[in-house]
Amino acid sequence: MSSEPRKYTKRRRAEAEQETRQRITEAAVELHGSVGPARTTISAIADRAGVQRATVYRHFPDEEALFAACSSHWAMANPRPDPSVWSEIADADERLRHALRDLYAYFGRNEAMLTNVTRDRPLVDAMAKPSAAMAAYFETVIETIAAGRPRRRRVRAAIGHAVSFAAWQSLVGQQGLDEQQAVELMAAMVAHA
Protein backbone atom coordinates (compact mmCIF):
# COMPACT_ATOMS: atom_id res chain seq x y z
CA MET A 1 0.00 0.00 0.00
CA SER A 2 1.34 3.38 -1.02
CA SER A 3 1.62 6.17 1.49
CA GLU A 4 1.07 8.78 -1.22
CA PRO A 5 -2.37 10.37 -1.30
CA ARG A 6 -4.56 9.42 -4.23
CA LYS A 7 -4.47 12.07 -6.93
CA TYR A 8 -7.77 13.73 -7.72
CA THR A 9 -8.32 14.71 -11.32
CA LYS A 10 -10.89 17.24 -12.40
CA ARG A 11 -10.96 15.56 -15.77
CA ARG A 12 -12.43 12.33 -14.38
CA ARG A 13 -15.07 14.23 -12.47
CA ALA A 14 -15.94 16.30 -15.55
CA GLU A 15 -16.26 13.11 -17.60
CA ALA A 16 -18.54 11.56 -14.99
CA GLU A 17 -20.66 14.73 -14.92
CA GLN A 18 -20.91 14.70 -18.71
CA GLU A 19 -21.91 11.01 -18.69
CA THR A 20 -24.62 11.75 -16.13
CA ARG A 21 -25.89 14.69 -18.18
CA GLN A 22 -25.94 12.46 -21.27
CA ARG A 23 -27.92 9.73 -19.46
CA ILE A 24 -30.45 12.29 -18.27
CA THR A 25 -30.79 13.76 -21.77
CA GLU A 26 -31.21 10.31 -23.35
CA ALA A 27 -33.77 9.32 -20.71
CA ALA A 28 -35.80 12.46 -21.42
CA VAL A 29 -35.63 11.88 -25.18
CA GLU A 30 -36.79 8.27 -24.76
CA LEU A 31 -39.72 9.38 -22.61
CA HIS A 32 -40.65 12.19 -25.01
CA GLY A 33 -40.75 9.61 -27.80
CA SER A 34 -42.79 7.07 -25.85
CA VAL A 35 -45.21 9.06 -23.66
CA GLY A 36 -44.68 12.59 -24.95
CA PRO A 37 -43.20 15.74 -23.45
CA ALA A 38 -46.36 16.71 -21.55
CA ARG A 39 -46.49 13.35 -19.79
CA THR A 40 -42.77 13.16 -19.02
CA THR A 41 -42.00 13.88 -15.37
CA ILE A 42 -38.69 14.71 -13.72
CA SER A 43 -39.19 11.64 -11.52
CA ALA A 44 -39.55 9.41 -14.58
CA ILE A 45 -36.46 10.95 -16.18
CA ALA A 46 -34.47 10.43 -12.97
CA ASP A 47 -35.64 6.81 -12.67
CA ARG A 48 -34.76 6.01 -16.27
CA ALA A 49 -31.37 7.73 -15.99
CA GLY A 50 -30.58 6.04 -12.66
CA VAL A 51 -30.17 9.30 -10.74
CA GLN A 52 -31.99 11.30 -8.11
CA ARG A 53 -34.43 14.09 -9.01
CA ALA A 54 -31.99 16.61 -7.50
CA THR A 55 -29.33 15.44 -9.96
CA VAL A 56 -31.66 16.16 -12.88
CA TYR A 57 -32.28 19.66 -11.53
CA ARG A 58 -28.55 20.23 -10.94
CA HIS A 59 -27.84 19.52 -14.61
CA PHE A 60 -31.01 21.15 -15.95
CA PRO A 61 -32.29 23.89 -13.63
CA ASP A 62 -35.41 24.52 -15.73
CA GLU A 63 -37.52 22.91 -18.45
CA GLU A 64 -36.08 25.16 -21.16
CA ALA A 65 -32.56 23.86 -20.49
CA LEU A 66 -33.80 20.28 -20.55
CA PHE A 67 -35.75 20.78 -23.78
CA ALA A 68 -32.79 22.49 -25.43
CA ALA A 69 -30.55 19.53 -24.59
CA CYS A 70 -33.20 17.00 -25.67
CA SER A 71 -33.93 18.78 -28.93
CA SER A 72 -30.26 19.08 -29.79
CA HIS A 73 -29.55 15.45 -28.92
CA TRP A 74 -32.53 14.16 -30.88
CA ALA A 75 -31.80 16.37 -33.91
CA MET A 76 -28.21 15.13 -34.09
CA ALA A 77 -29.42 11.52 -34.06
CA ASN A 78 -32.28 12.24 -36.50
CA PRO A 79 -31.16 15.01 -38.86
CA ARG A 80 -33.84 16.73 -40.91
CA PRO A 81 -33.45 16.65 -44.69
CA ASP A 82 -31.20 19.41 -45.99
CA PRO A 83 -33.11 21.90 -48.20
CA SER A 84 -29.89 23.13 -49.83
CA VAL A 85 -29.69 19.79 -51.65
CA TRP A 86 -33.08 20.46 -53.23
CA SER A 87 -32.18 24.00 -54.28
CA GLU A 88 -29.70 22.49 -56.76
CA ILE A 89 -32.59 20.83 -58.66
CA ALA A 90 -33.62 23.26 -61.41
CA ASP A 91 -36.95 21.69 -62.36
CA ALA A 92 -39.54 22.88 -59.82
CA ASP A 93 -41.70 19.74 -60.08
CA GLU A 94 -38.75 17.39 -59.62
CA ARG A 95 -37.46 19.55 -56.73
CA LEU A 96 -40.88 19.22 -55.06
CA ARG A 97 -40.99 15.44 -55.52
CA HIS A 98 -37.44 15.01 -54.26
CA ALA A 99 -38.15 17.18 -51.20
CA LEU A 100 -41.38 15.31 -50.44
CA ARG A 101 -39.66 11.92 -50.74
CA ASP A 102 -36.98 13.07 -48.29
CA LEU A 103 -39.45 14.64 -45.87
CA TYR A 104 -41.89 11.73 -45.96
CA ALA A 105 -39.09 9.24 -45.31
CA TYR A 106 -38.01 11.42 -42.35
CA PHE A 107 -41.59 11.53 -41.05
CA GLY A 108 -41.87 7.76 -41.39
CA ARG A 109 -38.66 7.13 -39.45
CA ASN A 110 -39.65 9.55 -36.69
CA GLU A 111 -43.41 9.20 -36.52
CA ALA A 112 -43.69 8.43 -32.78
CA MET A 113 -41.59 11.40 -31.66
CA LEU A 114 -43.17 13.81 -34.14
CA THR A 115 -46.67 12.71 -33.15
CA ASN A 116 -45.95 13.27 -29.45
CA VAL A 117 -44.21 16.59 -29.97
CA THR A 118 -46.97 17.87 -32.25
CA ARG A 119 -49.66 16.79 -29.81
CA ASP A 120 -47.92 18.27 -26.75
CA ARG A 121 -46.57 21.51 -28.26
CA PRO A 122 -49.49 23.66 -27.01
CA LEU A 123 -49.27 22.13 -23.52
CA VAL A 124 -45.58 22.66 -22.74
CA ASP A 125 -44.23 26.22 -22.64
CA ALA A 126 -40.63 25.00 -22.67
CA MET A 127 -41.16 23.69 -26.22
CA ALA A 128 -41.43 27.23 -27.60
CA LYS A 129 -37.81 27.59 -28.77
CA PRO A 130 -37.50 24.13 -30.35
CA SER A 131 -40.90 24.69 -32.00
CA ALA A 132 -39.77 28.05 -33.36
CA ALA A 133 -36.65 26.40 -34.77
CA MET A 134 -38.80 23.76 -36.48
CA ALA A 135 -41.09 26.46 -37.90
CA ALA A 136 -38.06 28.33 -39.28
CA TYR A 137 -36.82 25.11 -40.88
CA PHE A 138 -40.17 24.58 -42.62
CA GLU A 139 -40.16 28.20 -43.84
CA THR A 140 -36.83 27.44 -45.51
CA VAL A 141 -38.27 24.22 -46.93
CA ILE A 142 -41.26 26.07 -48.39
CA GLU A 143 -39.10 28.86 -49.85
CA THR A 144 -36.74 26.33 -51.42
CA ILE A 145 -39.56 24.37 -53.01
CA ALA A 146 -41.44 27.50 -54.11
CA ALA A 147 -38.48 28.93 -56.02
CA GLY A 148 -39.39 29.28 -59.69
CA ARG A 149 -43.11 28.80 -59.09
CA PRO A 150 -45.78 31.51 -59.31
CA ARG A 151 -45.84 33.55 -56.10
CA ARG A 152 -49.56 33.06 -55.56
CA ARG A 153 -50.81 32.57 -52.04
CA ARG A 154 -52.50 29.28 -52.83
CA VAL A 155 -49.32 27.83 -54.36
CA ARG A 156 -47.46 28.58 -51.16
CA ALA A 157 -50.38 27.19 -49.12
CA ALA A 158 -50.38 23.98 -51.19
CA ILE A 159 -46.63 23.57 -50.69
CA GLY A 160 -46.98 24.29 -46.96
CA HIS A 161 -49.67 21.64 -46.68
CA ALA A 162 -47.74 19.10 -48.75
CA VAL A 163 -44.62 19.37 -46.57
CA SER A 164 -46.49 19.17 -43.27
CA PHE A 165 -46.31 16.21 -40.94
CA ALA A 166 -50.11 16.39 -40.63
CA ALA A 167 -50.53 15.82 -44.38
CA TRP A 168 -48.17 12.84 -44.23
CA GLN A 169 -50.05 11.45 -41.19
CA SER A 170 -53.36 11.76 -42.99
CA LEU A 171 -52.29 10.29 -46.32
CA VAL A 172 -49.92 7.56 -45.13
CA GLY A 173 -51.04 6.85 -41.58
CA GLN A 174 -54.80 7.22 -41.90
CA GLN A 175 -55.64 6.79 -45.59
CA GLY A 176 -53.17 3.98 -46.21
CA LEU A 177 -51.24 5.42 -49.14
CA ASP A 178 -47.61 4.45 -49.47
CA GLU A 179 -45.11 7.30 -49.41
CA GLN A 180 -44.69 7.44 -53.20
CA GLN A 181 -48.45 7.64 -53.71
CA ALA A 182 -48.60 10.45 -51.15
CA VAL A 183 -45.75 12.27 -52.93
CA GLU A 184 -47.54 12.05 -56.29
CA LEU A 185 -50.86 13.19 -54.84
CA MET A 186 -49.29 16.21 -53.16
CA ALA A 187 -47.25 17.04 -56.28
CA ALA A 188 -50.47 17.03 -58.32
CA MET A 189 -52.16 19.28 -55.77
CA VAL A 190 -49.31 21.79 -55.91
CA ALA A 191 -49.26 21.68 -59.72
CA HIS A 192 -52.96 22.55 -59.83
CA ALA A 193 -52.70 25.33 -57.25
N, C-alpha and C positions, 0 to 999 in steps of 0.2 A: 504494500500500500504506500502510495506516494504522500509525502508530507506537504507537497505543493497544493495550494488551493485550486479548485477547478476553475478554469477560465470561462467567463461568461461572454458570449458573443451576441451582439445586437442583431447580427445577421440571422442567426437561428431563430431568435424571437420574432423578427420581422417576417421570416418565412412562415412560421407557425401562424402568425396573425393573418397573413395573406391567404394561407390555406383555409383558415376558419372563415374568413370573409367569402372565399370562393364557395365553400360548402353552403353557407347561408344563402348566397346568391342563387346557386343551383337548386337548393331546396325551394326557394320562392318561385323560381321559374317552373319547376316541376308542378308545384301546386297551382300556379296560374294556368298552366296548361290542362290540368286535370279538373280542378273545381272552379277555377276562375279567380281573378283578382279580388272581387268583392267578397268572396267566401274564404279567402286565404287569411288566416289569423297569424299573429306573431307567435303564438304558442305552437301552432302547427309547423311553422317554419323552423322554430327552435327544435322541436321534436325530430323533424326530418333531418336537420343538420347535425343533430347530436350535441346541441349546446343548450345553455340556459337562455331564457327570454332576455335577461340583462345583457347577455353577450350579443344578441341580435341588435339591441338598442345601442350598445357601445359601438358597433360597426356601422349601424344605420340609425342615426338619431331621429329621423322622421321618415314618413312614407315616401316623400319625394326622392330622398337619397336611395331608398331601397328600390323604387321603381326605375330610377336612372340606371342603377347597377343591373337590374334584371333586364331592362330593355336593351342595354348595351350588350350584355352577355348573350341574350337570345338572338339579337340581330347579327352578331358575329358568327354564331352557329348556323343561322338561317338567313343568309344575305338575300336582300330583295333583288330582283332583276335590275340590271343597270340600263337606264334609259339612253345613255350615250351610245350604246351598241346599236340601238334602233335608229338613232339620228343619222347613222351612216347609210341607211337604206333609203334610196331616192324615191322609189315608188311608194306613194302614200298608202295604197291598199295593202301592199306586201308588208310595209312597216307596221301597220295596224295588226295584221295577222300574226306577224312575228312577236310583237309585243303581247298580244293576247295569249299566244301559246306559252310564252315565258311566265306571264302573270298567272295564268290558270294552273300551270304546273306548280308554281309557288303556292298558290292557294290550296291545291290538293295536298301538297306535302305538309302544310301547316294548318290544316282545317281546324283542329281542336283548339289550338292556341288562338287563332284569329276569331273563332266563334266566341270564345270566352271573353276575349278582350273587347270585341265589338259589343257584346251583350252588357258588359260591366262598365264600359267607358262612362256613361252618364252617372254611375253610382260612386265612382272613386275619384275624388278631386286630384289625387296624386298622379293620375294618368294624364293630366292636361298637357304636360310637356312632351311625353312620348307620342300622344295623340296629335299634337301640333306638328311634330316632326313627320309623322306618317301622312298627314294632310299635305304638307309641303312636298313630300315625295310624290304624291299622286298629282299635285299640280304640275310638277315637272313631267310626269308621265303623260298627262293630258296635252301639255304644250308640245312635247316631242312628237306625239302621234298626230296632233292637229296641224303640224307644219305642212304647208303646201295645200291645205284644204280650205274651202271657203270659210270665212270667219263668221259664219252665222251662229246665232245662239243655240239653235237646235242641233247643229253639228257638234258643237262642244258638249252639249248635254248628252247626246248619244254616245260620244266617246267616254265621257265621265261615267255614264251608266255601264257601258261595256267593260270598263276596267275595274269596276267595283267588285269587292268581295261578295256583296249581296247579290249581284247579278249571277256570279259564278255559283253561289249557294243555290239560287233558285233553279238555274238551268241544269246544273250537274247534280246537285244534292237532292233537289225536290222533284224535278221533272225527268230525271234519268238520262239526260243527254251525256254522251261522252265529251271529253274536252274539245276534240276537233269539231264536233257538231256544234258545240257552244260557240267556238271561235267563228265558224262560218255564219251562224245565225247573227251574232253581234256585228260581224263585218258587213253583212247585208243591211242590217239596221242603220249602221253608220253611213253606208253608201247611199241609202235612200233618205237620209236626213237632209 
